[in-house]
Structure formats: structure tokens, C-alpha cells
Amino acid sequence: PVDQNLEGPAIICQKDTTTLVPPGCTFRNFANGCIEIDTTALCEEDRSDTASADTFDPVTAAVIRGELENIAIEMGYKLERMAYSSIIRESRDFGTALVSANGDQLAESKQST
């Protein structure tokens, strides 16, 4: 929906990008395709009302894992299309990955060698 405040968690899949909205954050879609995400909830001291990792059911976890893998794959395709280096374009000798704020790997592209 356009011009409505919605609440995360949400995964927004568009033609050229995928956006992950964390739990507790709100977002608004604009008619021009832009997304505004309000992340002030992440800065609050008391986060007891947000979902913890042990409250997700297996189906939700599988959906989120699949979307994170798709984001990493999209990053790889974008890198391949935009690369000036023939090593990346022709031999596909590169890798892309999503990492957490701590540096833990969440997902990596499957097309990397």
C-alpha cells in the first residue's frame, strides 16, 4: 500500500532491490517507489516487546533465510553486471555475502566460485 505507515518485520521485494524491515520498525511506501524506514525503535533501551529469536516458527525462519539468500544472489548479479574487471565478468571469480553488524555471515551468493 502506498502512503500508509506499516510495521515490520517485513521483506519488501521490488524489481531492482529487496529491503528487510526489522521488527518494531515502521515503514512507508511512496508512489515514486521510495521506502522510508523509521528505525528509532532499534535505539530504545527496553526491547522486551519485540520478538526474540526463539519465538520464530520454522516456516518464518525458512522464509527469512530464503529471502536473505536471494538478497546475496541479487548482489552477485549486480556486481557481475556492473564490473569493469574481465575477471569478474567472464570468469565469475568473486563472491558476495550478507553479514551482521558483528561480522557473522548470514548468507552468501551461490554463483560465486
N, C-alpha and C positions, 0 to 999 in steps of 0.2 A: 504493500500500500504506500502511496505517495503522500508526503506531508503529514504523517502520523507518527507519534512517539511510540516506539515498540521497545520491549525489554528483552535482553539476552538471557540465556545463551542462544545464539543464533549463528548459522552459517549462511552467508549471503553469496550465492553463485551468480555472477554476471558473465557476459560474453568474454570479457578480457581479464577478469580477476575474480578471486574468491576472498571474502572477508570473514574473519571469525570474530564475533562479538562475545566477550566474556560474560559469565553470569553476573547479574547485578547491574550491568551497564545498560544504558538506554541508547537507542539509535533512531535516526530519522532518515528516510529516503527522500530525495528531492527529484523533481521532474526531469532535471538535466542529467540524472544518473549518479550524482554525488551522494555520498553517505556521510552523515555526521554522527560520531560516536562520542557519547558523554561517559568518560571513564573516571569521574570523581568518586564513584563507589569503590574503586580499587585503592584509593588513598585513605579510606576510613580506617580507623583503628579497630573497631569491632566488626568482624566479618562473620559473626556467628549465624546470620540469617542466610548466607549464601551456601550453595551446595558444596559439600565436601566430596573428595574423590571416592569415598566408599558408598555414596548414595546413588551413583550412576548404575543403571541396569546394563547388562551385557549388550543389548541392542543399541542403546545410546552410545556406549563406548565404541562399538564397531562402526557406527555411522561417523562418529568424530574421527576415528582412526583413518577410515577411508577418505574422508574429506581432507585431512592433513596430508595423506599420501598424494592426493590429487593436486594439492597446492604445490608440493615439491616437484611433481611431474610438470606442472604448468611452468614453474620457474625454470626447469631444464629446457623446455621447448622455447621459452622466451630467450634464454641465454643463447641457445643454438641459432635462433633466427637473427639475433642482434650482434652476433660475434663478428669481429673483424679478423680474428685469427683463423687460418685454414685448419689448424689443429683441432679447434673446437667444431667448426662447421663440417669438415669432411671426415675426420676420424672419430669424432664424438668423444674425445678424450677429456672429459670433465665430469664434475659431479655437483649436485645441488642438494641442500638439506635444510630442513627447518630445525631450529634449536630453541630451547627455552632460554629464559633470562640467565639461568645458571650455566648454560652451555651444553645441557643434556640434549642429545639428538632425539627429535620427535618423529621425524620421517625423512627419507631420502628418495631422490628420483631413481626410478628403476632403469631409465635409459642411460645412466652414467656407466662408464666402463671401469 
